[in-house]
Amino acid sequence: MCMPTRTNKNANRLTADENRPIVADVSTANTTAADTLELYDFHRPATLAREHSRALELAFETFARQWGTQLTSKIRVLASVTSEQVSMMTYDEYAAALPSTTAMILCELEGLEAKGVIQFPTSAALGWVAHMLGGNGSREADHERKFTQIEQTLVRSLMDGALEDLRYSLGALLSTGISIGTMQYNAQFAQAAKPADTMLVTNFTIRVGDRTCAATLALPSELLLPQMGVNTKTVSAEEAKRLILEQVAQVPIELTMAVNPTKVMPGQILNLAVGDIIALPHSETAPFKISVNGESLGEASVAAKGSRLACVIVTTEETTR
């Protein structure tokens, strides 16, 4: 749907030559309204309300501080975690945005089929493990590879501490149990949720010593939003189409019934006086044109319904675009 634009005050002015038909000058139409239109993404109809977004941002900022403190205590190197952004997207969009090789900790959620995801570079985690084992982490942090059994155990230990911080930070928003599940290294094979499931995704920046990396936390929207009073029920594409059509059918529009138009000279308009007659190219018995917003719908004849004028539809026509 497009908003109507306002035309310039001089857009519909008469030409100076009175022997020529009236010409509408619309070249200076004001397009300011059109420039401010915001496109609606039907592939992502769900968005976070501002108050909900702010509440989640505060919770994840608390989690980031707690996670940074926990990392510092376990790897014995000064670490900090910063929460960057909270957004809502489908799991398919989230997985597509991740690197081809990365560490993904899948978190089991009681009562939910979908899983939570804590994602970070494997090279960064190898650096953390090296610090825990007494190394400086510089060599290990340059490689992307899968973890060994010992490295998996140490990374799981770090993630167990992170989940404790997450439970504390979310508080009443987290109404179900959450625990460490499997570990994946490819986002395309992780299958933490269905492609169309909506996820609350938080981006983090993790600094350990003089090295930084990006990390993400993705949780199913149905895990947190119900506690915030948000309905997370989804509908199928067919049902969404039906609901949109039902809503559009209830929007009021203006129906116009008009005679056939005629052209007149500017001189006739300038010299109009009470009692003047302008001939119209419309037969006395011909039906009138029915249109909506300039689009012809058919023809109708004048009728009456009680004490009010009405019209009787005599023909209809369809226009496909």
N, C-alpha and C positions, 0 to 999 in steps of 0.2 A: 504494500500500500504506500502511496506517495502523498505527502502533504501538499495542498494547493499553494502555489506561489503567488505573491502579490505583485501586480504590475505597476509600472511607473505611472505617476499622475498624468503624464502626457501620452500614455500609451495609446489611448483611443481618441485621438484628435482628428479633426477634419482636415483634408488637404486644402491647399489654397485655391486650387482650380475647381470652380463650382460645376464644371461640365464633366467631371470625372466621378465614378462611383466612390463611395466612402471606402477608405483603406485603413485597416487597423495596424498601427505600428507597434509590434510586440518585440522588436529587437532589443529593447532596453529593459526587458522584464527582470524584475528583481529575483535573483536566485539564492538570496541569503538563506531562506528557509530550507531550500533543497540541500544547501551545503552543510546544514546542521543535522540532517537525517542520520539516524544510527541504524545500521543494518542489524536485523535479527537473525541469529544463527539457529536454524531449526534443528541442526545436528547436536547442539548443546543448549537446550532450552532452560536447563537448571543453572542458576547462578546463586552465589552466596549473598544474602542480605548484608548490609553494612554492619549491623550490630552483631550478627553471627560471625562475620569475618573478623571483626575486632576481638571478639571473645576468644576465637581460636588462635589468633595471633598472639594474644597475651599468654595463653596456655602453652603454645609451642615456644615462645620466648623463654618461659620458665624452664621448659624441658631442655632447651639449648644450653642454658646456664648450668643446669644440673648435669647434663651429659658432659660438658667441658670439664667440670670439676671431677667427675668420675674418671674420665680419661686421664687427667693429670695424676690422679692418685694411683692408677693401675699401671700406667706405662712410665711413670716417674719422669715425665718431661712436661713442661708447661704447655697446656692445650686449652683451646677455647673453641666454642661452637656458637655460630651466629645464625639465627633464624632470618631468612631473607624474604620469603613470600609464601602465602597460603592461597591455593587456588583449587577449583573443582574441575575435573576433567574425566573422561572415560578411561578405563584401564588400557584400552587399545592405544589411545593418544599418549598416555603415560609411558607405556612400554616402548612405543616407537621413538620417544625422545631420549631414551637411555642409550649409553654406549653399547657397542656390540659385545664387549667383554667387560663385565663388572660383577661385583659381589652383591648378591641379593639374599637377604635373610628373610625367609617367609615366616610370618608369625601366625600361629593358630589362634582363632577367635572362637570362644565357646558359643555354640548356638548359631554360628554363621558359616556358610559355605565358603564365602570369599575370605581371603587372607590379607593381613597387613604386610607391608614390605618396608624393610630398612635397606637402602641401597647406598653403596660407596665404592670407590675404586679398589680393586684388589691390591694394587701397588701401595696404596695408602695403608691398608690393613697389614700388609707385609712389613711396612715400616713400623707400625705400632707393635707388632709381634717382636720385631728385632729389638726394639727398646725394652720390651718386657724381659727379653732374654739377655740383656746387658749390652747389646750392640748400639751403634749410633743411628741405624735405620737408613743411612744414605744409599747403600748399595741395593738393598731390597726394595726401596721405594721407587726404583727405576724400572721395575719389571711388572708385567701383567700376566699372571698365571693362576692356576687353581691352587688351593691350599692343600698342604699335606695334612695328615691326621692330627699331628701335634698342633699345627697352625689353626686347624678348624676348632680344636678344643679351646685354644686361647682366644680366638675370635668369638666363639660362643660365650665365653666367660665375660668378654667385654659387652656383648649384646644383652646378656642377662642383666648386667648392671644398667644398661640403657633402658631396658623395659621397666625396671624398677623406677627409674626417674620418670618415664612416660606415665606410669600409673599414678605417681604422686602429682605430676603436673596437670593431668587431665581431670583428676579427682572424680566428681560425680558424672562427668561427661562419659567416662569409660565405665559402662555398666556391666561389662562381661569380662571374663578372664582372658588374658593374652599370654602366650608362651612361645618360645623359640621352636620353629618347625624345621623344615629342610633348608638347605643352602643351594642356591643356583648361581650360575655364572653367565647365563645368556637370557636376556629379557624375553626373547621370542619363545623360549621353552618353559618359562617359569609358570605361566598359567595360574597366577594368584587369584584371578577373578575372571568373570566373563568379559569379553571385549567391550560390551556396551554398559557394563556396571560403572557407576560414577564413584570416583575416588577423591578424597581430600588429600591433596599433595602439598607437602611443605618442603621448600628448598632450604638447605643449610650450607654454610661455609665452615669447614673444619680446619683449624690451624694447629699444627703440632710442631713446636719449635719454629723453624723458619720455612716450613712447608705447609701449603694450603691445598685443599681439595674440596670438591663439591659433593654433597650427599643429599639424599631425599628420603622422606618418610611418606608413605602412601597408606591411607586407611580407608576402608569402605565408608561411604557417606552414611549408610544405614547404621553404622556403629555409633556415630556421634550426633548426627542431626536430630534424631527423635528426642534426645534429651534436651534439645534446644527448642523444641516445639515446632520442628519442621517436618512436614509430611514427605517421606522419601519414596512413596509408592510410585512405581513406574507403569506406564501403559505401553501396549504394542503400537507399532507404526499404524496399523489399520484403525485401532481405537483412537489414536491421536488425530488421525485424519478426520474421523467421524466427529470428534469433539470440536475441531476447528470449524468444520462445515456447519455444525449446529450453532456455534457462536456467531459466525459470519451471517447466518440466516436471520439472526436477531438484531443486526445493526440497521438502524433506520437510514433510508436513502430517499432522495427527492426524485419523484416521478414527474415528468413533464409531458403535457399534451399540447401540441402546437400546430398551427397552420403551416403551409409551405412558405418559406421565406421569399422575399422579393428584394431587388436592388433599387435604390433611389439615389438621386443626385444630391450632393451637398446643398445645392441651392434650395431644393425642396424642403430639406430639414431646417435650414436657417430661416425660411419664410413660412414655417408652419403657423397656422392660426386656428382658433377654435372653429369647428365646423368643416375644416378641410377633410377631404376623403382621399385615401391612398388605396388604389386598387391592388388586390392580392391575387396571385396566380393559383387560387384554390377554389375549386368548384363548390357550389353551395351544398351539394350532396356528397362530396368526397369525405372520407374519414380523416381524422387528425392523426398526426405522427406521435407515437409514444416513444420516449427516450429517457435514459438515465445517464447523466453526465456526458451527454453528447452521443451516446451509443444508442442506435435505433433498436427498439424491441418489437415494434409492430405498429398496428393501426387500431384506432378506436373511434366510436361514434359517441356523440353527446347523449346523455340520458339523465335521469333523475332518480334519486332514492329518498323518498319522503320529501322533506323540504330542502334538500341539498342537491346540488349538481353532482353528477357522476359520469362515468364513461363505460361503455360496453366494448370489450376487446373483440375485434372482428378478425384480425390476422396477427400472427406472431412470426418472428424470424430469429434465427440464431446466427451469431457471428463467432467463429473460432479464430484464435490467435496462435 
